Structure formats: structure tokens, C-alpha cells
């Protein structure tokens, strides 16, 4: 409970210093239309492709857990160069038994206070082979994948909520607009926040795979490196990959740590999942949802969490240890932000009364009216 309260406070205060400045185009992945980046090694060998902008110092953890760092970017030709840095040390998963618990048949809607929140920043994303288009303004095939992921968590005994609010247009401002959705979901204090996507690279082959005899797509994990939670977000992604590599070898394609926030500053357990690309079938992507939900359930609640069997002592200890460290970091950051916000507001208004009015209004804008003074009607919402 303390962790959830701390996270809620962090959501409210992190950007109170300058809330009137919406996340700009340089804060998240720039929209590059139908283009995509090819990242190569210094030897010229292709490393990976991705349907979004790449920046110097972005990191890439390959399927075999090797870490690479982007050193050069040619934005005109949509290419980049990366160098091998080191083998990535993955989390120990000794607590996860090889014969992990099967998926529960209970679809009663979850148990206890286990809660996962799901949304899609790019609600228009679709799958050409299944939807006949790569983008549908009225709601693309990605929402079907998100709904399947919700059902997959519920099969594991975890309550899942989904918000299908549209954040069109599909441009660099989409993350700024989806932030309101993410903040609204965080009011429910979920254990994890998932942004569901599909990639935009043209080659379906890069995502096609077979896991346990099932034709499915791989899943790419994305982490933003431009927020105070980046290390915790990265560890969360690594834990998901480590568990999935044991349970469903080949399911996780890789982890990309890119310049941006992606609303992951709202909680340490935030992740962006890409299910295939626009040239793969939606049906393959949906098949991956059961697998990723099983692995994420194990990460968050322990081995055998779905039906209460199996040993999860190690998992709980790991989660509690991680939460302890994250909680201390959050508490320190909350204190720092409060002090800095007070100083900033006082300097901006020149009076104690003006300072409090500014803080109330800014906090309300950030939390969608949950806390603080409600904004005047003429102030409106975010603009693209």
C-alpha cells in the first residue's frame, strides 16, 4: 500500500515544476511515417530494425542478452551504427521452477488486489494481412490484441482494466495525449502499466516464430531512458525477458532502450510491448498474449500465481527487494520535487498565496483533476 501511495504521489509531483509545457516532440519517439531505422554494427552487419527514430546512446539488448550502444545516427538515410558493449547480466530466476504452473482456467475476473492496466498510445495501428490496412482511425487491430491481453491476464487470475481512448493523430504528440489516459489508469493503482503496440518494419520474417508448436509473433520490449524510473523500467523489462526465456524460449525478440519517456515515469513497472509488425497477422499476435501474460504474472506475483500452487518465495523476495529500493528512490524524489516545486512556484508568483494557487492548478492539470484546484473551463486540454 505504501508503495502504491508513493507511486501516486510521484505521478502527481514529478512534472509539477513545468506542467504547462506538454511533452514535446523531442521527449518521445519522433514520428517517422512509413520509414524505419536499420541499425548496423561497425562491421556493417545488420543488428536490428525498428519502426521509429533512433538516437545516439540508445541501447539494445539482443535476444541472446548482449548489450549494444548506438554511437552514430544518419537521420537522412534512417540508419544508425551501434557497438557491442557487454553481455547483459540478467536477473536470477532460481525461484521459477522449470515445470511452472499451467494457465488457470478461472476467468472470474481476477483475485485479490492484483491489477494490470492496459492502453494503446497508437490506437489506429493495425495488421495488414488481417485488417486489410496498417492504420484504422476508428480503432485498429491493436485494440483486439490489447483486449486479448486483458483476457489472458484474467485467465491467470489477475484483474485487468483496459482503456481504448483514441490518441489520434498518429504523430509525435500521441504520447503527450496518451499521458492523460495513463494518468487516469494510474489512479486505480495497478501493479503494472502496459502500452500495447505493433512495430512498423516491413519484414514480417523478423517477428515470425514458433513457440511450443504454436505459430506466433515475437514480442519486443521497449523502455524509455529519459525519466527517473528508467533503471527500474529496464529491470522490469529484463525480468520479463528472463522469465519468458525460461517459459517460452524465443517469445521475446529483444529489449530496446530508446530516448523518450513513453509515460513510463508514472511507475517503475511500466512497459511498452510490441506484438509483431504491420505485415504479420493479427491472429499470430493474439497468440502471443497468453504467453506474455503468463510470464508477466510470474514476474509480478510469483511462480504458480495463477492457481496458488508452486513455490514463489524467491519471486516474492525479489519483488519486495526491488520495491524497497524503488520505494526509497521514489520517496527521495518526491521530497526533492516538492521542495523544488515550492521554490519554483514562489519565484514565479512572488507570494506565498500565489505559490499555493499555482501548485494547486498545476497539480490538477497533471492528475486530470484528481488532486489540486480544478482548472478554468477556458484552459482546455493538451493540443497536438
N, C-alpha and C positions, 0 to 999 in steps of 0.2 A: 504494500500500500504506500509506504514511504517513497519507494522508487517511482511509483506512478504519479504521486503528487509532485515530486521533484521534476519529473519529465513535463508535467503540465505547466509548472511554473516556468520551466525553461522555454517551452513553446511560447509563453506569453511575453517573456522578457528578452529573449536573445537579440531581437532586432528592434527593441524599443528605442534605441538611440536614433534611428532614422527611418521610421516606418513609412513616412510619406514618400520615400524613394522605393518604388517597387523593384523587384529583382529585374535587372536589366539584361540585355541580350548577351553581355559578356559574362554573366553569372552562371549561366547554364549552357548546355549544348546548343550551339547555333544551328538553326535550320539550314540544311544544305540541299533542300529539294529532293530530287531523284538521284543526286550524286551520292558517292560513298568513298570512304578513305581506304587506301591499301597501305598497310604498314609492313615495311621490309626490314630485314636485318642489314647490317653494314655490308655483308657479303652479297647482298642483292636478293637473297632468298626471302620469299613471301612469308610473313609471320601470321597476320590475320587481316581481315577486312571488317569494316563497321560502317553502318549507315548513318553516321553523324560526324561532326567535326572532331579532330584530334589536335591536341596541343602538346607543346614541349613539357616534359616532366610528367605526362600521363604515364600510368603504369599498367602492365598487362601480366596477368598470371595465367599461364597456359594450362591446358588440360593435364599435362604431366607436372604441374606445380613448379614451373620455372618462372622467375620474375624478370620482366624486361622493362626498360625505361625509354620513353620516346625522347630522342635527342634533337631531331630536326623535323620541320614540317614545311612542306611545299603546298600552300593553300591553293595556288592557282591550278595545280595538277592533281589535287586531292591525294597526295602521297605523303608518307612520313617514314622516318628511319628510327629504329629502336636498337638498343644494345642489350645484350644479356647482362643482368645484374647479379643474380644469385639464385640458388634453389630456395623456394619459399618454404618456410617452416610452417607446417600445417598443424592445427590443433590435435591433441591426443584424443582419441575416441575409444579408449580402453573400456569405457562403460557401455559401449554399444556392442551387444552380443551379435556374432555373425548370423545366428538364427533369430533375427529381430522379429518383433511381434507382427502378425499379419494385420491387414487393414480390418478395422472393426466394421461389422455390418450395421451398427447402430447409427441411424440417420435422424435421431430425435432432435438434432439441432445443437449438440454440444453438451458440455458438462462443466459444472463449477463456474469459475470466472475466467476460463480460457477463452480468449477472444483475439481474433485476427481481423484486421481492417484492410480492405482491398479497394483500389480505384484504378483508373486509367487516365493518365495525362493526355494521351492521344487517342481519344475515343473513336476516331474515324478509322484507325488502322484496320486493314482487312487482309484476307488471304486470297490472292487471285484465283488459284485452282478451285476453291470452294465458294467464294463470294462473288467471283466474276469481276472484281475490281480490287485495287490496292487501298482505296480510300472511300469511305461512305459517310457523308456528313450526318446522316440521320442515326448513325451508330453502326460501327463496323464490326467485323467478325471478332475483333479483340475482346469485345464485351461478352461474346459467347465463351471465350477462353476464360475470362475473369469469372463468369458465372460457374463454369466447370470447376475452377479452382476453389470457389466457395463451397461447392458440393463436396469436393474432395476433402477439404478440411472437416466438414461436418461428418463425413464417414469416419474420420479419426476421433470423433467425439469432441471436436473443437468448434465453438460458435464462430461463425464468420459473417461479417457485415460487408456489404458492397455498395459503393456509391457510383452511379453511372452518369453523373453530371458531365455534360459536354464542356470542353475547354477550347473549342474552335476559335480562331483558325489554327491549323497545324503549323505553327511558326515558333520563333524563338521566345515568344511571350506565353506559350502554352503552360510552361512550368509556373510562371507567375500567376496565371489564372487558376491552375490546379492546386495552388497552395491553399486557397480558401477551402477547397474540398478536403485536403489533407488535414488542415487545422480542425475542420468540423469532425472528421473521423477521430482525431486525437482526443477530442472531448470525451469520447467513450472509453479512453484509456486502454487501448488494445495492447497486447503483448508484442505485436509486430505490425508494421505498416508496409503494404506491398503495392507497388505501382506496376501494373501489367502492360507489357509492350510486345511488339514483334519487330525484328530487325528490318532494315531496308536494303540489304545487299542483294544483288541479283541472283547469285548462285544458291539454289536450294540444296545442292550437294553438301555445302558447308555445314548444314544443320541436320541433315537426314542421318538417322541412326537406328539401330535395333537394340533394344534393351529387354533382356529376358524373353526373347522371341516376339516382342511387340515392336511393330514399325512405328516410330515416334520421331519427334524432333528433339534436338538438344536444347538446353536452356542456358542462356548467357546471363551472368550476374553482373550488375552494374553498381558501382559505388562512386559517389561524388567526393572529391578530395578538398572541396572549398568550404568546409564547415567544421565546427568544433567537434562534431561526432565522427569525423572521417575515420579515425583509427578504430573506433568501436564498430562503425558500419562495416569496415573492412574485415574485422574479426568475425562479425556475424556472417558475412558472405563466405569467409573461409571455413567456418563451422558447417555451413550448409553444404559446401562442396565436399568437405572431408567425410561427412556422414553419407551424402549421396554417392560418393565414390565407393563407399563400402556396400551400400544397399543396392544401388543401381549403377554399376560401372558404365561410364560413357554418357550418362544423362547430362551432366554439367559440361558445357562446352569450354568455358573459361570464365575468368573474372576480369572485368575492365574497370580500372580506377581512373576516371576522367575528370577534367576540370569542370567544376559545377557544384551545385548544391542538391538539386533534384528533390528538394523538400526533406532531405534526409537529416537535416539539422534538427528536425522535430523530435526524433527519438533515435537512440543507438541501434534499435532493432528495425531499421528501415532498409528496404532493398528494392531494387528495380530488376524485374525479371523479364527477359526477352524470350518468348516462345517461338522459335523458328524465324523465318523471314517471310516477306510477302509472296514469295514464289513457292513456299511449301503449303501443304494442305492444312486447313484448319483442324481437320479430324486428327491429324498427327499431333498437332499442338495440344489438342484437348487430352490426348492420351498421356501426355507428359504431366498433366496436372495432378493426377493421382500419385505419381511418383514423387514429385517435388513436395507435395503436401505431406506425404509420409515422412520424408526426410526432415522437413522443417518442423513437423510436430515432434520428432525425436530430439531435435536441437533445442527446442523451446521447453519441452515438458519431460523429456527423458525417454529412454528406451522402453517400449511397451506402454507408452502413454495412452494409446488408443483404447486398450481394454483393461488396463490396470495390471497386466502381468509383466514379468521380467524385472530385472534389476535396473533401477535408474539412479542409484545412489551417486555414482560417479558423475552422471549428467547433471543432477541437481546441484552437486557441489561445484561443478564448473560454472553453471549458470549463476549460482549465488555469489561465487567469487568474482565473476565478471560484473554482476550487478553491483557488488560492493565497490569495485573500482570505479565503475561508471557513475554510481551514486555520489561518490566523493568528488569526482570531477564535475558533475552537474551542480552539486551544492556550491563548490568554489566558483563556478562560472555564474551561477545565479547571483551570488553575493557581489561578484565583480560587476556584473551587468547592472544590478540595482544601483550601486554606488555611482557607476559611470553615467547611468541614465539620469539620476538625480542631478549630478553636476551639469550634464549637458542641458537638461531642461531649465535649470536655474540660469545658466548663461544665456540661453536662447530667449528667455522671457524677462529676466531681470527682477523677478519677485517670487516669493515663496508660493503665493496663491496662483500665479501664472504657471509656475513649475508643476503644481499638482494638477491643474486643468489640462496641461499639455500631456502629462503622463497618462491621465485617465482616458483622454481621447485617443492617444496613440495605442495604448493597450487594447482598447475596444476595437480599433481598426485591425489589429493583428489577430485578435481572437474571435473575430466575427460577432462581436457584441457579447461574448461570454463574460468578459470582465471589463471594468472601466466604464467611462462615460460614453453613452451611445452617440455616434456621430450625427451631425445635422443631415437632414434629407438631401441637401444640395451638394454634399460631398461625393456621393456615388461610390462605386466600387472600382476595382482595377480596370485599367484600359490596356488594350493590346498595343 
